[in-house]
Amino acid sequence: MWLKNITLLNFKNYADASVSFSKTVNAFVGNNGAGKTNLLDAIHYLCLCKGYFNPIDSQQIKTSEDLFLIQGDFNRDERNEKITCGVKRNQKKQFKRNKKEYDKLADHIGLFPLVMISPYDTNIITDGSEERRRFMDNVISQTDAHYLDGLILYNKHLLNRNALLKQIAVTRSYDPSLLEIYNDQLVASGLKIFAKRQQFMLDFIPLFDKYYQFLTEDKEQVNLEYQSQLADTGFEQLLLKSIEKDKLLERTTTGIHKDDLIFQISDMPLKKFGSQGQQKSFLIALKLAQYAYLQKYKGFKPLLLLDDIFDKLDDNRMHKLMEMVSQQDFGQIFITDTGRERVLALFEKIKVPLTLFEVNNGAINHA
């Protein structure tokens, strides 16, 4: 699978732009604020129905305009697939495949898998567990058409149970049979999510270890672990044990919505004890493992987007990364960087052909 071209209308700082891509490595160079990252974000929209950096569609519309439009042609299984995303202020987002609008956007997820690596990804390490669960869910949902539906169902049951807990706090009375129904619903949907996350991590951790050791030449010892309350105690028992605490706090304190990923370096928390370079290598290994996982289960190569990732990587790690992603294991790649000469020198050194574009104030030109 590869993206042949893209057209942007009133998207972020692009008034009107079109560009065709090569099937291999495409690099976009230019000053900060020129629009390089915005171009990658538009590709992310075509693949996953939303922006990577901001979930609010209307905020992607160019200032003083009423709508944005993104259109791209993919080659998948030797067939042309035209994807169109349109957002008009105060209206529902329109998303079409070959001019036919989707009934629900979830049906598009996984058809055009994509992995994005960005400086923004540091929030996976520095922020709370929600970011790490989102990372897991993003990978699994691109390979399992039912996973996203199951997650939506679990969150619906969770909202219902939390609403009941708030009602109990106000009225100081409740119907135990109704709470039991909500518990049963939460358990049934939660156990399915837990089982899928467990299986995912069994496949994912060896891939992560492989890429991290390659990047660091086996010089550092890291650990990635899936943490869930359900690992030691049945979900039903957890809910029964925590009922008094739940009533006091007016929310459900146990379940798969509390799952986390534990990141360690030399048996210490990566967040506190990892250098910027080590954290960057950890994140890149996570994302390359995501790529390998998607390729394994989709049967073809996803798109790989590398946004301004050369900062905070020493020359050796940068060279190892580019050497790796430019090999046959990877397909179409999109790279952004401020340093034109740095990009040219790097790809000359590893003997990989490169298609170079210059981005300047919302205009994209072949360099």
C-alpha positions in Angstrom: 0.0 0.0 0.0 1.2 3.5 -0.8 -0.1 7.1 -1.1 0.2 8.4 -4.6 -0.8 12.0 -4.0 -2.6 14.4 -1.8 -4.6 17.6 -2.3 -5.2 20.1 0.5 -7.8 23.0 0.5 -7.9 25.4 3.5 -6.2 22.9 5.8 -4.2 24.6 8.5 -1.7 26.9 6.7 -2.4 25.4 3.3 -4.8 27.4 1.1 -4.5 25.1 -1.9 -1.7 22.6 -2.4 -1.2 19.3 -4.3 1.7 17.0 -4.4 2.6 13.5 -5.8 4.8 11.1 -3.8 7.3 8.4 -4.5 6.7 4.8 -3.4 9.8 4.9 -1.1 11.3 7.7 1.0 9.7 11.3 0.8 11.5 14.0 2.8 10.1 17.5 3.4 12.5 20.2 4.5 11.9 23.8 5.5 11.9 26.2 8.4 9.7 25.7 11.5 6.2 26.8 10.9 6.4 26.3 7.1 3.8 23.5 7.2 5.8 20.3 7.1 4.1 18.7 10.1 0.7 19.9 8.8 1.2 17.8 5.7 1.9 14.7 7.7 -1.2 15.5 9.8 -3.3 15.6 6.6 -2.0 12.1 5.7 -3.0 11.0 9.2 -6.5 12.3 8.5 -6.8 10.2 5.4 -5.8 7.0 7.2 -7.4 7.4 10.6 -10.2 10.0 10.1 -8.6 12.5 12.5 -5.6 14.7 13.2 -2.7 13.4 15.2 -2.1 16.5 17.3 -5.6 18.0 17.8 -8.9 16.1 18.1 -11.0 19.2 17.3 -11.7 19.1 13.5 -12.9 22.7 13.2 -9.6 24.0 14.6 -7.8 22.6 11.5 -9.7 24.9 9.1 -7.5 27.7 7.8 -8.1 31.0 9.6 -11.1 33.0 8.1 -12.2 30.0 6.0 -15.4 28.0 6.4 -14.2 24.5 5.5 -11.2 22.3 4.8 -10.9 19.4 2.3 -8.2 16.7 2.1 -8.2 14.2 -0.8 -5.7 11.4 -1.6 -5.2 8.5 -3.9 -3.9 5.3 -2.5 -2.7 2.2 -4.3 -3.8 -0.8 -2.4 -3.7 -4.4 -3.8 -3.0 -2.7 -7.2 -6.3 -0.8 -7.0 -6.8 2.9 -6.8 -8.6 4.1 -3.7 -9.7 7.7 -3.4 -10.2 9.0 0.1 -11.8 12.3 0.9 -12.2 14.1 4.2 -14.2 17.3 4.4 -15.0 19.4 7.5 -17.3 22.5 7.4 -17.8 24.6 10.5 -20.7 23.5 12.7 -21.4 20.5 10.5 -20.7 16.8 10.7 -17.4 15.6 9.2 -17.8 13.9 5.8 -15.5 11.0 5.1 -15.7 9.1 1.8 -14.0 6.2 0.2 -14.3 6.1 -3.6 -17.0 8.8 -3.3 -19.2 6.7 -1.0 -19.7 8.2 2.5 -19.1 5.9 5.5 -22.0 5.1 7.8 -19.6 5.1 10.7 -15.9 6.3 10.7 -14.8 3.2 12.6 -15.4 1.2 9.4 -12.4 3.0 7.9 -10.0 2.3 10.7 -7.4 -0.3 9.7 -7.9 -0.2 5.9 -5.0 2.2 5.5 -2.7 1.5 8.5 -0.3 4.2 9.5 2.4 4.8 12.2 3.4 8.3 13.2 6.6 9.1 15.2 6.7 12.7 16.5 8.3 14.8 19.3 4.7 15.0 20.6 5.0 11.3 21.5 6.9 12.1 24.7 3.5 12.4 26.4 3.3 8.6 26.2 6.1 8.6 28.8 5.5 11.8 30.7 1.7 11.9 31.0 -0.8 9.6 32.8 -1.9 6.1 32.0 -4.6 7.3 29.6 -1.9 8.1 26.9 -0.4 4.6 27.2 -3.8 3.0 26.9 -4.6 5.1 23.9 -1.4 3.9 22.3 -2.4 0.2 22.9 -5.9 0.8 21.6 -4.7 2.6 18.5 -2.6 -0.3 17.5 -5.1 -3.0 18.2 -8.0 -1.2 16.6 -6.1 -1.0 13.3 -5.9 -4.8 13.2 -9.2 -5.9 14.9 -12.4 -4.5 13.4 -14.4 -5.3 16.5 -12.0 -4.0 19.2 -13.0 -0.3 18.8 -16.7 -1.3 19.0 -16.0 -3.2 22.2 -14.1 -0.3 23.7 -17.0 2.1 22.9 -19.4 -0.4 24.6 -17.2 -0.7 27.7 -17.0 3.1 28.0 -20.8 3.3 27.7 -21.3 0.8 30.5 -18.7 2.6 32.6 -20.6 5.9 32.2 -23.8 4.2 33.2 -22.3 2.8 36.4 -20.6 6.1 37.3 -23.9 7.9 36.8 -25.6 5.4 39.2 -22.8 6.0 41.8 -23.4 9.7 41.6 -27.1 9.1 42.0 -26.4 7.0 45.1 -24.4 9.8 46.6 -27.3 12.2 46.1 -30.2 10.0 47.2 -28.2 7.9 49.8 -30.1 4.9 48.6 -29.9 2.5 45.6 -31.2 -0.7 44.1 -28.6 -3.4 44.4 -30.1 -5.4 41.5 -29.6 -2.4 39.2 -25.9 -2.1 40.3 -25.6 -5.9 39.7 -26.8 -5.4 36.1 -24.3 -2.6 35.5 -21.5 -4.8 37.0 -22.4 -7.7 34.7 -22.4 -5.4 31.7 -19.0 -3.9 32.6 -17.5 -7.3 33.3 -18.7 -8.9 30.1 -17.3 -6.1 27.9 -14.2 -5.5 30.0 -13.0 -9.1 30.0 -13.0 -9.1 26.1 -10.8 -5.9 26.1 -8.5 -7.4 28.7 -8.0 -10.6 26.7 -7.2 -8.7 23.5 -4.7 -6.4 25.3 -3.0 -9.5 26.9 -2.6 -11.2 23.6 -1.4 -8.0 21.9 1.3 -7.5 24.5 2.5 -11.1 24.1 3.1 -10.4 20.4 4.3 -6.8 20.9 7.0 -7.0 23.6 9.4 -9.2 21.6 9.1 -6.8 18.6 9.8 -3.8 20.9 12.8 -5.6 22.4 14.2 -6.3 19.0 14.1 -2.7 17.8 15.3 -1.2 21.0 18.4 -3.4 21.1 19.1 -2.7 17.4 18.9 1.1 18.0 21.2 1.0 21.0 23.4 -1.9 19.9 22.5 -4.0 23.0 24.1 -1.4 25.3 21.0 -0.7 27.5 18.6 -2.9 29.4 14.9 -1.8 29.2 11.6 -3.3 30.2 8.1 -3.0 28.9 5.2 -4.5 30.9 1.4 -4.5 30.7 -0.1 -3.7 34.1 -3.8 -4.5 34.8 -5.8 -5.0 38.0 -7.5 -7.9 36.3 -4.2 -9.8 36.1 -4.4 -11.0 39.7 -8.1 -10.8 40.6 -11.4 -11.5 38.7 -13.1 -8.4 37.4 -16.4 -9.3 39.2 -14.5 -9.7 42.5 -12.7 -6.3 42.0 -16.0 -4.5 41.6 -17.6 -6.1 44.7 -14.5 -5.3 46.8 -14.4 -1.7 45.7 -18.1 -0.9 46.0 -17.7 1.2 49.2 -14.8 3.1 47.8 -16.7 3.6 44.5 -19.7 5.0 46.3 -17.5 7.4 48.3 -15.6 8.7 45.2 -18.7 8.5 42.9 -16.8 6.7 40.2 -15.6 3.2 39.2 -12.1 2.7 40.6 -11.3 -0.7 39.2 -11.4 -2.1 35.6 -9.6 -2.1 32.3 -9.9 1.7 32.2 -7.1 1.7 34.8 -4.7 -0.4 32.8 -1.2 0.9 32.2 2.1 0.2 30.4 5.2 0.2 32.6 8.4 1.6 31.0 11.7 0.9 32.8 15.4 1.3 32.1 17.9 -0.7 34.3 14.8 -1.6 36.5 14.1 2.1 37.2 11.2 4.2 35.9 12.1 5.6 32.4 10.2 8.8 33.1 12.6 9.7 36.0 15.8 8.0 35.1 16.0 7.9 31.3 17.9 10.6 29.4 16.2 12.4 26.5 18.1 10.2 24.1 17.1 7.0 25.9 13.4 8.2 26.1 13.5 9.0 22.4 15.0 5.6 21.5 12.3 3.9 23.7 9.5 5.8 21.9 11.0 5.0 18.5 11.3 1.3 19.4 7.6 1.4 20.5 6.5 2.9 17.2 8.7 0.6 15.0 7.2 -2.4 17.0 3.8 -1.0 16.2 4.7 -0.9 12.5 6.0 -4.5 12.6 2.8 -5.6 14.4 0.5 -3.9 11.9 2.4 -5.4 9.0 2.2 -8.9 10.5 -1.5 -8.8 11.0 -2.5 -6.7 8.0 -0.3 -8.6 5.5 1.1 -5.4 3.9 3.3 -2.5 4.9 1.7 0.6 6.6 2.8 4.1 6.0 5.5 5.4 8.2 5.6 9.1 9.2 8.7 10.5 10.9 8.1 14.1 12.1 11.2 16.0 13.1 12.6 13.1 15.0 16.4 13.8 14.5 16.5 16.2 17.4 17.8 14.6 20.6 19.2 11.6 18.7 22.9 11.3 18.5 24.5 10.6 15.1 24.9 6.9 15.8 21.2 6.3 16.7 20.0 8.5 13.9 22.1 6.5 11.4 20.9 3.2 12.9 17.3 4.4 12.6 17.5 5.5 9.0 19.5 2.4 8.1 16.7 0.3 9.6 13.6 2.0 8.2 15.1 2.3 4.7 15.5 -1.4 4.4 13.0 -3.7 2.8 11.1 -4.3 6.0 9.5 -0.9 5.5 7.4 0.6 2.7 6.6 4.2 2.0 8.1 6.7 4.4 7.5 10.4 5.0 10.1 12.4 6.8 10.2 16.1 7.9 13.3 18.0 9.1 14.6 21.6 9.2 18.0 20.6 7.9 18.1 20.0 4.1 21.9 19.2 4.1 21.5 16.9 7.1 18.8 14.8 5.3 20.8 14.7 2.0 24.0 13.7 3.7 22.3 11.0 5.8 20.6 9.3 2.9 23.8 9.6 0.8 25.7 7.8 3.5 23.3 4.9 3.7 22.9 4.7 -0.1 19.1 5.0 -0.1 17.3 7.0 -2.9 15.4 10.0 -1.6 12.6 12.2 -3.1 13.1 15.7 -1.5 10.5 18.5 -1.2 10.9 22.0 0.1 8.0 23.4 2.1 7.7 27.2 2.4 4.7 29.0 3.8 2.2 26.4 2.7 3.7 25.7 -0.7 5.3 22.4 -1.5 7.9 22.1 -4.3 10.3 19.4 -5.5 13.8 20.3 -4.4 
